[in-house]
Amino acid sequence: MAKERRLSKETFLRIAELAGLDTKTPHMEELYPFVQNVLQGIAPLDELDLTQVEPAMVFIPGQEQEV
């Protein structure tokens, strides 16, 4: 079983700041627990063994699509 990792409030606010969000807004108090719940919900994905799985798509930068 994976070790439970919690996102600290300081880390959350720093990530929000780097993303260009206003960390002084009261909405951050509501958003922080929401983000924690989302991260807990996707934590089991860390336990998947993907060693024999090829990526579904390949990103090739600089390719322009003709219209």
All heavy atoms as TSV, in Angstrom:
chain	resi	resn	atom	element	x	y	z
A	1	MET	N	N	0.843	-1.186	0.000
A	1	MET	CA	C	0.000	0.000	0.000
A	1	MET	C	C	0.879	1.236	0.000
A	1	MET	O	O	1.904	1.292	0.648
A	1	MET	CB	C	-0.915	-0.046	1.213
A	1	MET	CG	C	-1.896	1.099	1.275
A	1	MET	SD	S	-3.097	0.793	2.573
A	1	MET	CE	C	-4.542	1.324	1.736
A	2	ALA	N	N	0.479	2.256	-0.739
A	2	ALA	CA	C	1.270	3.479	-0.864
A	2	ALA	C	C	1.208	4.300	0.416
A	2	ALA	O	O	0.191	4.332	1.107
A	2	ALA	CB	C	0.766	4.309	-2.031
A	3	LYS	N	N	2.328	4.937	0.720
A	3	LYS	CA	C	2.391	5.825	1.870
A	3	LYS	C	C	1.552	7.066	1.585
A	3	LYS	O	O	1.609	7.635	0.505
A	3	LYS	CB	C	3.849	6.214	2.103
A	3	LYS	CG	C	4.075	7.120	3.265
A	3	LYS	CD	C	5.556	7.385	3.407
A	3	LYS	CE	C	5.753	8.878	3.443
A	3	LYS	NZ	N	7.128	9.276	3.534
A	4	GLU	N	N	0.742	7.467	2.559
A	4	GLU	CA	C	-0.101	8.645	2.370
A	4	GLU	C	C	0.759	9.898	2.397
A	4	GLU	O	O	1.549	10.116	3.299
A	4	GLU	CB	C	-1.157	8.721	3.472
A	4	GLU	CG	C	-2.092	9.889	3.281
A	4	GLU	CD	C	-3.164	9.945	4.341
A	4	GLU	OE1	O	-3.576	8.891	4.846
A	4	GLU	OE2	O	-3.583	11.055	4.664
A	5	ARG	N	N	0.620	10.700	1.350
A	5	ARG	CA	C	1.352	11.960	1.266
A	5	ARG	C	C	0.346	13.092	1.272
A	5	ARG	O	O	-0.630	13.055	0.530
A	5	ARG	CB	C	2.199	12.004	0.008
A	5	ARG	CG	C	3.321	10.993	0.037
A	5	ARG	CD	C	4.069	11.000	-1.244
A	5	ARG	NE	N	3.248	10.322	-2.244
A	5	ARG	CZ	C	3.612	10.070	-3.478
A	5	ARG	NH1	N	4.769	10.453	-3.897
A	5	ARG	NH2	N	2.822	9.439	-4.303
A	6	ARG	N	N	0.599	14.071	2.104
A	6	ARG	CA	C	-0.284	15.214	2.189
A	6	ARG	C	C	0.394	16.429	1.563
A	6	ARG	O	O	1.591	16.613	1.692
A	6	ARG	CB	C	-0.624	15.534	3.652
A	6	ARG	CG	C	-1.292	14.410	4.418
A	6	ARG	CD	C	-2.693	14.151	4.019
A	6	ARG	NE	N	-3.567	15.246	4.395
A	6	ARG	CZ	C	-4.851	15.274	4.124
A	6	ARG	NH1	N	-5.411	14.284	3.498
A	6	ARG	NH2	N	-5.583	16.290	4.468
A	7	LEU	N	N	-0.387	17.229	0.905
A	7	LEU	CA	C	0.082	18.477	0.333
A	7	LEU	C	C	-0.012	19.545	1.412
A	7	LEU	O	O	-1.101	19.838	1.902
A	7	LEU	CB	C	-0.792	18.856	-0.870
A	7	LEU	CG	C	-0.488	20.161	-1.572
A	7	LEU	CD1	C	0.885	20.082	-2.249
A	7	LEU	CD2	C	-1.558	20.465	-2.605
A	8	SER	N	N	1.138	20.098	1.784
A	8	SER	CA	C	1.108	21.132	2.820
A	8	SER	C	C	0.468	22.399	2.257
A	8	SER	O	O	0.480	22.645	1.044
A	8	SER	CB	C	2.517	21.444	3.318
A	8	SER	OG	O	3.241	22.174	2.345
A	9	LYS	N	N	-0.073	23.193	3.147
A	9	LYS	CA	C	-0.709	24.440	2.728
A	9	LYS	C	C	0.315	25.371	2.086
A	9	LYS	O	O	0.019	26.051	1.109
A	9	LYS	CB	C	-1.361	25.111	3.931
A	9	LYS	CG	C	-2.115	26.360	3.576
A	9	LYS	CD	C	-3.542	26.234	3.933
A	9	LYS	CE	C	-4.311	27.450	3.513
A	9	LYS	NZ	N	-5.351	27.761	4.431
A	10	GLU	N	N	1.520	25.386	2.627
A	10	GLU	CA	C	2.570	26.238	2.075
A	10	GLU	C	C	2.907	25.824	0.637
A	10	GLU	O	O	3.053	26.668	-0.240
A	10	GLU	CB	C	3.822	26.188	2.950
A	10	GLU	CG	C	3.645	26.783	4.328
A	10	GLU	CD	C	2.900	25.869	5.306
A	10	GLU	OE1	O	2.876	24.629	5.089
A	10	GLU	OE2	O	2.306	26.390	6.259
A	11	THR	N	N	3.014	24.520	0.411
A	11	THR	CA	C	3.300	24.022	-0.934
A	11	THR	C	C	2.154	24.340	-1.881
A	11	THR	O	O	2.370	24.774	-3.016
A	11	THR	CB	C	3.568	22.505	-0.906
A	11	THR	OG1	O	4.670	22.251	-0.043
A	11	THR	CG2	C	3.868	21.967	-2.291
A	12	PHE	N	N	0.936	24.137	-1.412
A	12	PHE	CA	C	-0.248	24.451	-2.216
A	12	PHE	C	C	-0.250	25.915	-2.638
A	12	PHE	O	O	-0.461	26.239	-3.810
A	12	PHE	CB	C	-1.518	24.120	-1.430
A	12	PHE	CG	C	-2.759	24.696	-2.034
A	12	PHE	CD1	C	-3.314	24.147	-3.177
A	12	PHE	CD2	C	-3.375	25.801	-1.462
A	12	PHE	CE1	C	-4.465	24.689	-3.744
A	12	PHE	CE2	C	-4.517	26.345	-2.023
A	12	PHE	CZ	C	-5.058	25.793	-3.160
A	13	LEU	N	N	-0.002	26.799	-1.686
A	13	LEU	CA	C	-0.009	28.226	-1.994
A	13	LEU	C	C	1.129	28.606	-2.940
A	13	LEU	O	O	0.960	29.458	-3.812
A	13	LEU	CB	C	0.053	29.047	-0.706
A	13	LEU	CG	C	-1.204	28.988	0.156
A	13	LEU	CD1	C	-0.985	29.706	1.492
A	13	LEU	CD2	C	-2.407	29.561	-0.573
A	14	ARG	N	N	2.260	27.959	-2.797
A	14	ARG	CA	C	3.384	28.239	-3.688
A	14	ARG	C	C	3.064	27.792	-5.118
A	14	ARG	O	O	3.338	28.509	-6.080
A	14	ARG	CB	C	4.649	27.548	-3.178
A	14	ARG	CG	C	5.860	27.779	-4.026
A	14	ARG	CD	C	6.299	29.231	-3.998
A	14	ARG	NE	N	7.486	29.376	-4.832
A	14	ARG	CZ	C	7.696	30.359	-5.677
A	14	ARG	NH1	N	6.844	31.337	-5.784
A	14	ARG	NH2	N	8.787	30.402	-6.401
A	15	ILE	N	N	2.471	26.605	-5.253
A	15	ILE	CA	C	2.078	26.113	-6.581
A	15	ILE	C	C	1.024	27.038	-7.192
A	15	ILE	O	O	1.092	27.378	-8.373
A	15	ILE	CB	C	1.561	24.663	-6.501
A	15	ILE	CG1	C	2.710	23.726	-6.117
A	15	ILE	CG2	C	0.921	24.234	-7.818
A	15	ILE	CD1	C	2.262	22.333	-5.773
A	16	ALA	N	N	0.067	27.471	-6.382
A	16	ALA	CA	C	-0.967	28.389	-6.864
A	16	ALA	C	C	-0.345	29.705	-7.324
A	16	ALA	O	O	-0.720	30.251	-8.363
A	16	ALA	CB	C	-1.994	28.637	-5.765
A	17	GLU	N	N	0.610	30.189	-6.566
A	17	GLU	CA	C	1.297	31.430	-6.929
A	17	GLU	C	C	2.049	31.265	-8.251
A	17	GLU	O	O	1.984	32.126	-9.131
A	17	GLU	CB	C	2.266	31.824	-5.815
A	17	GLU	CG	C	3.027	33.089	-6.061
A	17	GLU	CD	C	4.005	33.398	-4.938
A	17	GLU	OE1	O	4.068	32.657	-3.949
A	17	GLU	OE2	O	4.731	34.392	-5.078
A	18	LEU	N	N	2.757	30.145	-8.400
A	18	LEU	CA	C	3.489	29.889	-9.640
A	18	LEU	C	C	2.555	29.741	-10.840
A	18	LEU	O	O	2.940	30.021	-11.971
A	18	LEU	CB	C	4.357	28.643	-9.494
A	18	LEU	CG	C	5.543	28.778	-8.539
A	18	LEU	CD1	C	6.189	27.422	-8.307
A	18	LEU	CD2	C	6.550	29.781	-9.066
A	19	ALA	N	N	1.322	29.298	-10.574
A	19	ALA	CA	C	0.330	29.153	-11.641
A	19	ALA	C	C	-0.344	30.481	-11.972
A	19	ALA	O	O	-1.183	30.548	-12.864
A	19	ALA	CB	C	-0.723	28.118	-11.245
A	20	GLY	N	N	0.023	31.523	-11.225
A	20	GLY	CA	C	-0.535	32.844	-11.500
A	20	GLY	C	C	-1.837	33.133	-10.790
A	20	GLY	O	O	-2.546	34.068	-11.142
A	21	LEU	N	N	-2.169	32.328	-9.785
A	21	LEU	CA	C	-3.404	32.556	-9.036
A	21	LEU	C	C	-3.170	33.555	-7.909
A	21	LEU	O	O	-2.064	33.668	-7.375
A	21	LEU	CB	C	-3.916	31.242	-8.451
A	21	LEU	CG	C	-4.259	30.149	-9.459
A	21	LEU	CD1	C	-4.653	28.876	-8.735
A	21	LEU	CD2	C	-5.363	30.601	-10.392
A	22	ASP	N	N	-4.226	34.255	-7.539
A	22	ASP	CA	C	-4.162	35.199	-6.430
A	22	ASP	C	C	-4.300	34.411	-5.130
A	22	ASP	O	O	-5.386	33.948	-4.788
A	22	ASP	CB	C	-5.283	36.228	-6.551
A	22	ASP	CG	C	-5.310	37.229	-5.410
A	22	ASP	OD1	O	-4.371	37.229	-4.581
A	22	ASP	OD2	O	-6.271	38.006	-5.345
A	23	THR	N	N	-3.205	34.250	-4.422
A	23	THR	CA	C	-3.215	33.433	-3.205
A	23	THR	C	C	-3.828	34.159	-2.021
A	23	THR	O	O	-4.025	33.556	-0.973
A	23	THR	CB	C	-1.792	32.977	-2.849
A	23	THR	OG1	O	-0.963	34.126	-2.683
A	23	THR	CG2	C	-1.224	32.079	-3.927
A	24	LYS	N	N	-4.154	35.425	-2.178
A	24	LYS	CA	C	-4.754	36.205	-1.087
A	24	LYS	C	C	-6.279	36.105	-1.069
A	24	LYS	O	O	-6.911	36.519	-0.111
A	24	LYS	CB	C	-4.364	37.681	-1.202
A	24	LYS	CG	C	-2.879	37.923	-1.254
A	24	LYS	CD	C	-2.238	37.681	0.082
A	24	LYS	CE	C	-0.804	38.155	0.055
A	24	LYS	NZ	N	0.154	37.100	0.301
A	25	THR	N	N	-6.855	35.535	-2.116
A	25	THR	CA	C	-8.307	35.426	-2.184
A	25	THR	C	C	-8.826	34.395	-1.182
A	25	THR	O	O	-8.187	33.363	-0.950
A	25	THR	CB	C	-8.761	35.070	-3.619
A	25	THR	OG1	O	-10.177	34.969	-3.628
A	25	THR	CG2	C	-8.193	33.753	-4.063
A	26	PRO	N	N	-9.981	34.654	-0.573
A	26	PRO	CA	C	-10.562	33.675	0.370
A	26	PRO	C	C	-10.905	32.332	-0.295
A	26	PRO	O	O	-11.045	31.326	0.386
A	26	PRO	CB	C	-11.836	34.365	0.869
A	26	PRO	CG	C	-11.673	35.808	0.543
A	26	PRO	CD	C	-10.739	35.892	-0.619
A	27	HIS	N	N	-11.020	32.345	-1.600
A	27	HIS	CA	C	-11.334	31.108	-2.326
A	27	HIS	C	C	-10.259	30.043	-2.106
A	27	HIS	O	O	-10.539	28.847	-2.190
A	27	HIS	CB	C	-11.494	31.419	-3.813
A	27	HIS	CG	C	-11.838	30.236	-4.649
A	27	HIS	ND1	N	-13.018	29.539	-4.508
A	27	HIS	CD2	C	-11.158	29.606	-5.628
A	27	HIS	CE1	C	-13.047	28.537	-5.369
A	27	HIS	NE2	N	-11.930	28.559	-6.060
A	28	MET	N	N	-9.034	30.445	-1.793
A	28	MET	CA	C	-7.945	29.487	-1.556
A	28	MET	C	C	-8.257	28.579	-0.370
A	28	MET	O	O	-7.864	27.416	-0.357
A	28	MET	CB	C	-6.616	30.205	-1.335
A	28	MET	CG	C	-6.041	30.818	-2.569
A	28	MET	SD	S	-5.587	29.548	-3.757
A	28	MET	CE	C	-5.832	30.442	-5.258
A	29	GLU	N	N	-8.961	29.101	0.620
A	29	GLU	CA	C	-9.329	28.285	1.778
A	29	GLU	C	C	-10.281	27.155	1.385
A	29	GLU	O	O	-10.259	26.086	1.969
A	29	GLU	CB	C	-9.963	29.162	2.869
A	29	GLU	CG	C	-9.021	30.154	3.479
A	29	GLU	CD	C	-7.816	29.496	4.139
A	29	GLU	OE1	O	-7.967	28.460	4.817
A	29	GLU	OE2	O	-6.702	30.038	3.947
A	30	GLU	N	N	-11.120	27.402	0.395
A	30	GLU	CA	C	-12.043	26.378	-0.110
A	30	GLU	C	C	-11.330	25.436	-1.081
A	30	GLU	O	O	-11.607	24.239	-1.112
A	30	GLU	CB	C	-13.205	27.078	-0.814
A	30	GLU	CG	C	-14.221	26.145	-1.408
A	30	GLU	CD	C	-15.305	26.885	-2.178
A	30	GLU	OE1	O	-15.514	28.085	-1.948
A	30	GLU	OE2	O	-15.926	26.239	-3.031
A	31	LEU	N	N	-10.422	25.979	-1.850
A	31	LEU	CA	C	-9.739	25.203	-2.877
A	31	LEU	C	C	-8.731	24.210	-2.302
A	31	LEU	O	O	-8.571	23.108	-2.820
A	31	LEU	CB	C	-9.037	26.160	-3.847
A	31	LEU	CG	C	-8.475	25.569	-5.125
A	31	LEU	CD1	C	-9.556	24.869	-5.935
A	31	LEU	CD2	C	-7.801	26.662	-5.952
A	32	TYR	N	N	-8.069	24.576	-1.221
A	32	TYR	CA	C	-7.032	23.720	-0.627
A	32	TYR	C	C	-7.550	22.329	-0.254
A	32	TYR	O	O	-6.989	21.322	-0.694
A	32	TYR	CB	C	-6.388	24.429	0.559
A	32	TYR	CG	C	-5.392	23.601	1.315
A	32	TYR	CD1	C	-4.270	23.078	0.696
A	32	TYR	CD2	C	-5.564	23.344	2.663
A	32	TYR	CE1	C	-3.347	22.316	1.392
A	32	TYR	CE2	C	-4.648	22.592	3.372
A	32	TYR	CZ	C	-3.548	22.077	2.730
A	32	TYR	OH	O	-2.643	21.323	3.423
A	33	PRO	N	N	-8.633	22.203	0.521
A	33	PRO	CA	C	-9.119	20.845	0.835
A	33	PRO	C	C	-9.620	20.094	-0.403
A	33	PRO	O	O	-9.496	18.871	-0.475
A	33	PRO	CB	C	-10.247	21.048	1.843
A	33	PRO	CG	C	-10.449	22.494	1.976
A	33	PRO	CD	C	-9.379	23.218	1.236
A	34	PHE	N	N	-10.154	20.818	-1.370
A	34	PHE	CA	C	-10.615	20.183	-2.603
A	34	PHE	C	C	-9.434	19.538	-3.326
A	34	PHE	O	O	-9.507	18.386	-3.761
A	34	PHE	CB	C	-11.309	21.207	-3.497
A	34	PHE	CG	C	-11.735	20.649	-4.819
A	34	PHE	CD1	C	-12.888	19.896	-4.932
A	34	PHE	CD2	C	-10.970	20.869	-5.953
A	34	PHE	CE1	C	-13.272	19.366	-6.153
A	34	PHE	CE2	C	-11.336	20.344	-7.179
A	34	PHE	CZ	C	-12.498	19.590	-7.279
A	35	VAL	N	N	-8.336	20.264	-3.447
A	35	VAL	CA	C	-7.151	19.738	-4.119
A	35	VAL	C	C	-6.588	18.548	-3.344
A	35	VAL	O	O	-6.175	17.550	-3.939
A	35	VAL	CB	C	-6.093	20.851	-4.304
A	35	VAL	CG1	C	-4.764	20.290	-4.773
A	35	VAL	CG2	C	-6.605	21.902	-5.280
A	36	GLN	N	N	-6.599	18.619	-2.020
A	36	GLN	CA	C	-6.132	17.484	-1.211
A	36	GLN	C	C	-6.966	16.238	-1.491
A	36	GLN	O	O	-6.418	15.141	-1.627
A	36	GLN	CB	C	-6.208	17.817	0.282
A	36	GLN	CG	C	-5.103	18.725	0.746
A	36	GLN	CD	C	-5.157	18.918	2.243
A	36	GLN	OE1	O	-6.225	19.181	2.805
A	36	GLN	NE2	N	-4.023	18.792	2.878
A	37	ASN	N	N	-8.276	16.386	-1.587
A	37	ASN	CA	C	-9.154	15.247	-1.863
A	37	ASN	C	C	-8.898	14.668	-3.250
A	37	ASN	O	O	-8.903	13.447	-3.427
A	37	ASN	CB	C	-10.623	15.646	-1.723
A	37	ASN	CG	C	-11.042	15.800	-0.288
A	37	ASN	OD1	O	-10.461	15.197	0.614
A	37	ASN	ND2	N	-12.038	16.632	-0.056
A	38	VAL	N	N	-8.672	15.525	-4.222
A	38	VAL	CA	C	-8.379	15.046	-5.576
A	38	VAL	C	C	-7.078	14.249	-5.567
A	38	VAL	O	O	-6.993	13.160	-6.149
A	38	VAL	CB	C	-8.300	16.222	-6.571
A	38	VAL	CG1	C	-7.741	15.762	-7.910
A	38	VAL	CG2	C	-9.672	16.852	-6.762
A	39	LEU	N	N	-6.056	14.766	-4.908
A	39	LEU	CA	C	-4.775	14.068	-4.849
A	39	LEU	C	C	-4.896	12.716	-4.145
A	39	LEU	O	O	-4.269	11.743	-4.559
A	39	LEU	CB	C	-3.721	14.939	-4.166
A	39	LEU	CG	C	-3.296	16.177	-4.960
A	39	LEU	CD1	C	-2.346	17.025	-4.131
A	39	LEU	CD2	C	-2.681	15.800	-6.280
A	40	GLN	N	N	-5.704	12.651	-3.094
A	40	GLN	CA	C	-5.929	11.364	-2.419
A	40	GLN	C	C	-6.647	10.385	-3.339
A	40	GLN	O	O	-6.373	9.191	-3.324
A	40	GLN	CB	C	-6.749	11.564	-1.143
A	40	GLN	CG	C	-5.945	12.064	0.020
A	40	GLN	CD	C	-6.815	12.182	1.270
A	40	GLN	OE1	O	-8.005	12.473	1.207
A	40	GLN	NE2	N	-6.205	11.968	2.424
A	41	GLY	N	N	-7.553	10.905	-4.149
A	41	GLY	CA	C	-8.314	10.047	-5.060
A	41	GLY	C	C	-7.461	9.443	-6.161
A	41	GLY	O	O	-7.734	8.337	-6.623
A	42	ILE	N	N	-6.439	10.158	-6.598
A	42	ILE	CA	C	-5.597	9.638	-7.670
A	42	ILE	C	C	-4.337	8.947	-7.145
A	42	ILE	O	O	-3.566	8.393	-7.927
A	42	ILE	CB	C	-5.220	10.735	-8.691
A	42	ILE	CG1	C	-4.375	11.832	-8.048
A	42	ILE	CG2	C	-6.454	11.301	-9.355
A	42	ILE	CD1	C	-3.813	12.823	-9.041
A	43	ALA	N	N	-4.128	8.933	-5.848
A	43	ALA	CA	C	-2.944	8.301	-5.258
A	43	ALA	C	C	-2.791	6.827	-5.656
A	43	ALA	O	O	-1.667	6.384	-5.889
A	43	ALA	CB	C	-2.963	8.450	-3.742
A	44	PRO	N	N	-3.867	6.040	-5.763
A	44	PRO	CA	C	-3.697	4.631	-6.168
A	44	PRO	C	C	-3.051	4.465	-7.539
A	44	PRO	O	O	-2.512	3.400	-7.843
A	44	PRO	CB	C	-5.121	4.076	-6.160
A	44	PRO	CG	C	-5.865	4.946	-5.199
A	44	PRO	CD	C	-5.250	6.305	-5.360
A	45	LEU	N	N	-3.077	5.486	-8.371
A	45	LEU	CA	C	-2.431	5.391	-9.681
A	45	LEU	C	C	-0.927	5.198	-9.551
A	45	LEU	O	O	-0.292	4.627	-10.431
A	45	LEU	CB	C	-2.729	6.633	-10.518
A	45	LEU	CG	C	-4.192	6.841	-10.904
A	45	LEU	CD1	C	-4.349	8.154	-11.665
A	45	LEU	CD2	C	-4.718	5.688	-11.721
A	46	ASP	N	N	-0.352	5.666	-8.434
A	46	ASP	CA	C	1.081	5.487	-8.195
A	46	ASP	C	C	1.458	4.012	-8.056
A	46	ASP	O	O	2.610	3.647	-8.255
A	46	ASP	CB	C	1.522	6.224	-6.929
A	46	ASP	CG	C	1.564	7.729	-7.115
A	46	ASP	OD1	O	1.654	8.184	-8.275
A	46	ASP	OD2	O	1.512	8.440	-6.100
A	47	GLU	N	N	0.495	3.167	-7.721
A	47	GLU	CA	C	0.766	1.756	-7.481
A	47	GLU	C	C	0.683	0.900	-8.754
A	47	GLU	O	O	1.019	-0.282	-8.721
A	47	GLU	CB	C	-0.211	1.216	-6.433
A	47	GLU	CG	C	-0.069	1.894	-5.085
A	47	GLU	CD	C	-1.104	1.416	-4.084
A	47	GLU	OE1	O	-1.643	0.312	-4.260
A	47	GLU	OE2	O	-1.354	2.153	-3.120
A	48	LEU	N	N	0.247	1.482	-9.861
A	48	LEU	CA	C	0.121	0.717	-11.096
A	48	LEU	C	C	1.488	0.367	-11.660
A	48	LEU	O	O	2.387	1.198	-11.715
A	48	LEU	CB	C	-0.659	1.515	-12.136
A	48	LEU	CG	C	-2.132	1.777	-11.840
A	48	LEU	CD1	C	-2.730	2.653	-12.929
A	48	LEU	CD2	C	-2.905	0.482	-11.722
A	49	ASP	N	N	1.625	-0.879	-12.091
A	49	ASP	CA	C	2.862	-1.332	-12.727
A	49	ASP	C	C	2.727	-1.117	-14.227
A	49	ASP	O	O	1.995	-1.822	-14.914
A	49	ASP	CB	C	3.110	-2.805	-12.417
A	49	ASP	CG	C	4.365	-3.325	-13.089
A	49	ASP	OD1	O	5.189	-2.509	-13.564
A	49	ASP	OD2	O	4.531	-4.563	-13.145
A	50	LEU	N	N	3.422	-0.131	-14.733
A	50	LEU	CA	C	3.332	0.213	-16.145
A	50	LEU	C	C	4.623	-0.070	-16.898
A	50	LEU	O	O	4.856	0.483	-17.975
A	50	LEU	CB	C	2.971	1.700	-16.284
A	50	LEU	CG	C	1.674	2.131	-15.602
A	50	LEU	CD1	C	1.500	3.635	-15.685
A	50	LEU	CD2	C	0.485	1.413	-16.213
A	51	THR	N	N	5.431	-0.975	-16.372
A	51	THR	CA	C	6.736	-1.236	-16.972
A	51	THR	C	C	6.633	-1.799	-18.388
A	51	THR	O	O	7.495	-1.545	-19.211
A	51	THR	CB	C	7.568	-2.190	-16.095
A	51	THR	OG1	O	6.811	-3.376	-15.851
A	51	THR	CG2	C	7.949	-1.531	-14.790
A	52	GLN	N	N	5.592	-2.541	-18.693
A	52	GLN	CA	C	5.454	-3.143	-20.025
A	52	GLN	C	C	4.433	-2.412	-20.898
A	52	GLN	O	O	4.021	-2.931	-21.922
A	52	GLN	CB	C	5.038	-4.608	-19.881
A	52	GLN	CG	C	6.019	-5.454	-19.104
A	52	GLN	CD	C	7.357	-5.565	-19.819
A	52	GLN	OE1	O	7.420	-5.731	-21.033
A	52	GLN	NE2	N	8.443	-5.444	-19.069
A	53	VAL	N	N	4.035	-1.213	-20.508
A	53	VAL	CA	C	3.001	-0.466	-21.227
A	53	VAL	C	C	3.641	0.650	-22.039
A	53	VAL	O	O	4.400	1.455	-21.516
A	53	VAL	CB	C	1.968	0.123	-20.234
A	53	VAL	CG1	C	0.917	0.935	-20.974
A	53	VAL	CG2	C	1.318	-0.974	-19.416
A	54	GLU	N	N	3.316	0.680	-23.322
A	54	GLU	CA	C	3.799	1.736	-24.201
A	54	GLU	C	C	2.866	2.946	-24.083
A	54	GLU	O	O	1.671	2.782	-23.881
A	54	GLU	CB	C	3.824	1.246	-25.649
A	54	GLU	CG	C	4.847	0.177	-25.911
A	54	GLU	CD	C	6.273	0.690	-25.797
A	54	GLU	OE1	O	6.531	1.831	-26.204
A	54	GLU	OE2	O	7.121	-0.069	-25.297
A	55	PRO	N	N	3.382	4.139	-24.280
A	55	PRO	CA	C	2.512	5.328	-24.255
A	55	PRO	C	C	1.464	5.250	-25.357
A	55	PRO	O	O	1.725	4.737	-26.442
A	55	PRO	CB	C	3.474	6.484	-24.516
A	55	PRO	CG	C	4.833	5.944	-24.252
A	55	PRO	CD	C	4.776	4.465	-24.477
A	56	ALA	N	N	0.281	5.780	-25.080
A	56	ALA	CA	C	-0.806	5.744	-26.051
A	56	ALA	C	C	-0.591	6.739	-27.178
A	56	ALA	O	O	-1.073	6.557	-28.281
A	56	ALA	CB	C	-2.137	6.029	-25.359
A	57	MET	N	N	0.153	7.806	-26.907
A	57	MET	CA	C	0.394	8.801	-27.936
A	57	MET	C	C	1.785	9.395	-27.757
A	57	MET	O	O	2.360	9.331	-26.687
A	57	MET	CB	C	-0.659	9.901	-27.911
A	57	MET	CG	C	-0.731	10.676	-26.608
A	57	MET	SD	S	-2.024	11.887	-26.591
A	57	MET	CE	C	-1.153	13.330	-27.125
A	58	VAL	N	N	2.274	9.969	-28.800
A	58	VAL	CA	C	3.600	10.563	-28.758
A	58	VAL	C	C	3.467	12.042	-29.078
A	58	VAL	O	O	2.816	12.413	-30.058
A	58	VAL	CB	C	4.544	9.890	-29.767
A	58	VAL	CG1	C	5.906	10.555	-29.765
A	58	VAL	CG2	C	4.675	8.404	-29.471
A	59	PHE	N	N	4.070	12.869	-28.262
A	59	PHE	CA	C	4.062	14.304	-28.506
A	59	PHE	C	C	5.301	14.675	-29.296
A	59	PHE	O	O	6.416	14.385	-28.897
A	59	PHE	CB	C	4.037	15.061	-27.173
A	59	PHE	CG	C	4.168	16.538	-27.334
A	59	PHE	CD1	C	3.131	17.278	-27.869
A	59	PHE	CD2	C	5.332	17.192	-26.967
A	59	PHE	CE1	C	3.240	18.650	-28.014
A	59	PHE	CE2	C	5.453	18.567	-27.114
A	59	PHE	CZ	C	4.406	19.293	-27.641
A	60	ILE	N	N	5.086	15.276	-30.452
A	60	ILE	CA	C	6.204	15.719	-31.279
A	60	ILE	C	C	6.073	17.229	-31.448
A	60	ILE	O	O	5.234	17.705	-32.218
A	60	ILE	CB	C	6.202	15.023	-32.659
A	60	ILE	CG1	C	6.237	13.517	-32.479
A	60	ILE	CG2	C	7.386	15.509	-33.499
A	60	ILE	CD1	C	6.058	12.728	-33.760
A	61	PRO	N	N	6.865	18.002	-30.727
A	61	PRO	CA	C	6.736	19.463	-30.816
A	61	PRO	C	C	7.184	19.977	-32.164
A	61	PRO	O	O	8.014	19.364	-32.842
A	61	PRO	CB	C	7.675	19.948	-29.700
A	61	PRO	CG	C	8.609	18.833	-29.453
A	61	PRO	CD	C	7.880	17.570	-29.811
A	62	GLY	N	N	6.631	21.108	-32.565
A	62	GLY	CA	C	7.035	21.747	-33.788
A	62	GLY	C	C	6.331	21.256	-35.036
A	62	GLY	O	O	6.625	21.710	-36.130
A	63	GLN	N	N	5.416	20.340	-34.900
A	63	GLN	CA	C	4.673	19.832	-36.049
A	63	GLN	C	C	3.458	20.720	-36.268
A	63	GLN	O	O	2.655	20.911	-35.382
A	63	GLN	CB	C	4.216	18.392	-35.815
A	63	GLN	CG	C	5.335	17.422	-35.588
A	63	GLN	CD	C	6.071	17.104	-36.879
A	63	GLN	OE1	O	5.475	17.045	-37.935
A	63	GLN	NE2	N	7.365	16.916	-36.774
A	64	GLU	N	N	3.326	21.279	-37.461
A	64	GLU	CA	C	2.151	22.080	-37.766
A	64	GLU	C	C	1.188	21.260	-38.596
A	64	GLU	O	O	1.591	20.486	-39.459
A	64	GLU	CB	C	2.554	23.349	-38.504
A	64	GLU	CG	C	3.326	24.290	-37.610
A	64	GLU	CD	C	3.367	25.691	-38.178
A	64	GLU	OE1	O	2.478	26.050	-38.965
A	64	GLU	OE2	O	4.317	26.402	-37.813
A	65	GLN	N	N	-0.078	21.454	-38.321
A	65	GLN	CA	C	-1.119	20.718	-39.005
A	65	GLN	C	C	-1.647	21.555	-40.157
A	65	GLN	O	O	-1.920	22.744	-40.002
A	65	GLN	CB	C	-2.254	20.420	-38.015
A	65	GLN	CG	C	-3.043	19.228	-38.355
A	65	GLN	CD	C	-4.002	18.901	-37.217
A	65	GLN	OE1	O	-4.364	19.742	-36.423
A	65	GLN	NE2	N	-4.410	17.660	-37.169
A	66	GLU	N	N	-1.790	20.960	-41.350
A	66	GLU	CA	C	-2.344	21.677	-42.473
A	66	GLU	C	C	-3.849	21.718	-42.358
A	66	GLU	O	O	-4.480	20.753	-41.958
A	66	GLU	CB	C	-1.938	20.989	-43.770
A	66	GLU	CG	C	-0.467	21.126	-44.063
A	66	GLU	CD	C	-0.102	20.539	-45.423
A	66	GLU	OE1	O	-0.971	20.568	-46.317
A	66	GLU	OE2	O	1.030	20.056	-45.549
A	67	VAL	N	N	-4.407	22.858	-42.726
A	67	VAL	CA	C	-5.868	23.038	-42.658
A	67	VAL	C	C	-6.487	22.827	-43.995
A	67	VAL	O	O	-6.050	23.162	-45.012
A	67	VAL	CB	C	-6.218	24.438	-42.105
A	67	VAL	CG1	C	-7.711	24.616	-42.033
A	67	VAL	CG2	C	-5.577	24.639	-40.766
